[in-house]
Amino acid sequence: MTVDHCIDGNAVICFSIPIIQEYLEVLSRPKFSKFMDFKTNADFLIARLSEISEIYEPKEKLKIINDEPDNRLLELADISKADFIITGNSNHFTIKIYNKTRIVTPKEYWEKFK
């Protein structure tokens, strides 16, 4: 999914503060520092995505996925009534649907649902 796809009104990006914080923490890890200007570009991307996204504040803490931070995405799906969680994380997201939210890869979304 491209940002233009969302800007054109074809999809809505949903975020929560815990997810934004997690992304910023992950992107500041040393393994990414070897890429020139990566931190600056990552910060810009997260800031831009935050500007064009709907921000939600989940109230319920879930413990469904073994990798604890990934539960934040399920919490966000609950409160936002998301149609999709689009993730390449097939190691932790082994379920294909959570409540009414489909869990798909970027490729699957683009090919089947766009």
MARMARTI-309939 format. One record per residue (C-alpha): residue number from 0; residue in one letter; x, y, z. Coordinates in nm, 2 decimals, always signed. Each point is the difference from the previous one (the first is absolute). Example, Ala and Ser with C-alpha at 12.3 -4.5 7.8 and 13.67 -1.06 7.14 Angstrom:
// residues 2
  torro  lumgu       x       y       z
      0      A   +1.23   -0.45   +0.78
      1      S   +0.14   +0.34   -0.07
END
This chain:
// residues 114
  torro  lumgu       x       y       z
      0      M   +0.00   +0.00   +0.00
      1      T   +0.13   +0.34   -0.09
      2      V   -0.05   +0.32   +0.19
      3      D   -0.16   +0.14   -0.33
      4      H   -0.25   -0.28   +0.02
      5      C   -0.11   +0.14   +0.34
      6      I   +0.02   +0.37   -0.10
      7      D   -0.23   -0.07   -0.29
      8      G   -0.26   -0.13   +0.24
      9      N   +0.03   -0.37   -0.08
     10      A   +0.10   -0.10   +0.35
     11      V   +0.03   +0.15   +0.35
     12      I   +0.32   -0.05   +0.20
     13      C   -0.08   -0.05   +0.37
     14      F   +0.26   +0.05   +0.28
     15      S   +0.02   +0.01   +0.37
     16      I   +0.26   +0.17   +0.21
     17      P   +0.14   -0.33   +0.13
     18      I   +0.05   -0.12   -0.37
     19      I   +0.17   +0.33   -0.10
     20      Q   +0.23   -0.03   +0.30
     21      E   +0.08   -0.36   -0.08
     22      Y   +0.08   +0.09   -0.36
     23      L   +0.23   +0.28   +0.11
     24      E   +0.18   -0.23   +0.25
     25      V   +0.05   -0.27   -0.26
     26      L   +0.12   +0.24   -0.27
     27      S   +0.26   +0.15   +0.24
     28      R   +0.17   -0.34   +0.06
     29      P   +0.37   -0.02   -0.08
     30      K   -0.06   -0.24   -0.29
     31      F   -0.17   +0.28   -0.19
     32      S   +0.27   +0.26   +0.08
     33      K   +0.23   -0.13   -0.28
     34      F   -0.23   +0.15   -0.26
     35      M   +0.08   +0.36   -0.07
     36      D   -0.27   +0.25   +0.12
     37      F   -0.22   -0.30   +0.09
     38      K   -0.10   +0.15   +0.34
     39      T   -0.10   +0.33   -0.15
     40      N   -0.19   -0.16   -0.28
     41      A   -0.18   -0.24   +0.24
     42      D   -0.10   +0.28   +0.23
     43      F   -0.13   +0.20   -0.29
     44      L   -0.20   -0.30   -0.13
     45      I   -0.16   -0.07   +0.34
     46      A   -0.08   +0.37   +0.04
     47      R   -0.15   +0.02   -0.35
     48      L   -0.20   -0.32   +0.05
     49      S   -0.12   +0.13   +0.34
     50      E   -0.13   +0.32   -0.17
     51      I   -0.21   -0.19   -0.26
     52      S   -0.12   -0.28   +0.24
     53      E   -0.29   -0.03   +0.24
     54      I   +0.14   -0.03   +0.35
     55      Y   -0.18   -0.22   +0.25
     56      E   +0.05   -0.07   +0.37
     57      P   -0.07   -0.36   +0.08
     58      K   -0.14   -0.06   +0.34
     59      E   +0.03   -0.38   +0.02
     60      K   +0.33   -0.19   +0.03
     61      L   +0.00   -0.33   -0.19
     62      K   +0.23   -0.30   +0.05
     63      I   -0.07   -0.21   -0.30
     64      I   +0.33   +0.01   -0.19
     65      N   +0.31   -0.14   +0.17
     66      D   +0.21   +0.30   -0.12
     67      E   -0.15   +0.25   +0.24
     68      P   +0.04   +0.33   -0.20
     69      D   -0.19   -0.16   -0.29
     70      N   -0.31   -0.01   +0.22
     71      R   -0.01   +0.38   -0.04
     72      L   -0.11   -0.05   -0.37
     73      L   -0.29   -0.22   +0.11
     74      E   -0.10   +0.26   +0.26
     75      L   +0.01   +0.26   -0.27
     76      A   -0.20   -0.22   -0.24
     77      D   -0.27   -0.04   +0.28
     78      I   -0.04   +0.37   +0.07
     79      S   +0.02   +0.12   -0.36
     80      K   -0.22   -0.28   -0.14
     81      A   +0.28   -0.06   -0.26
     82      D   -0.08   -0.21   -0.31
     83      F   +0.37   -0.10   -0.02
     84      I   +0.32   -0.04   +0.18
     85      I   +0.27   +0.01   -0.27
     86      T   +0.32   -0.16   +0.12
     87      G   +0.29   -0.19   -0.13
     88      N   +0.05   -0.16   +0.35
     89      S   -0.12   -0.35   -0.08
     90      N   +0.20   -0.14   +0.30
     91      H   -0.22   +0.16   +0.26
     92      F   -0.32   +0.06   -0.19
     93      T   -0.10   -0.36   -0.07
     94      I   -0.37   +0.07   +0.02
     95      K   -0.17   +0.12   -0.32
     96      I   -0.29   +0.19   +0.17
     97      Y   -0.05   +0.17   +0.33
     98      N   -0.37   +0.08   +0.07
     99      K   -0.09   +0.16   -0.33
    100      T   +0.35   +0.12   -0.09
    101      R   +0.18   -0.20   -0.27
    102      I   +0.38   -0.04   +0.05
    103      V   +0.17   +0.00   -0.33
    104      T   +0.35   +0.06   -0.15
    105      P   +0.06   +0.32   -0.20
    106      K   +0.02   -0.21   -0.32
    107      E   -0.33   -0.18   +0.08
    108      Y   -0.17   +0.34   +0.07
    109      W   +0.12   +0.15   -0.32
    110      E   -0.09   -0.30   -0.22
    111      K   -0.34   -0.09   +0.16
    112      F   -0.15   +0.30   +0.17
    113      K   +0.14   +0.32   -0.15
END
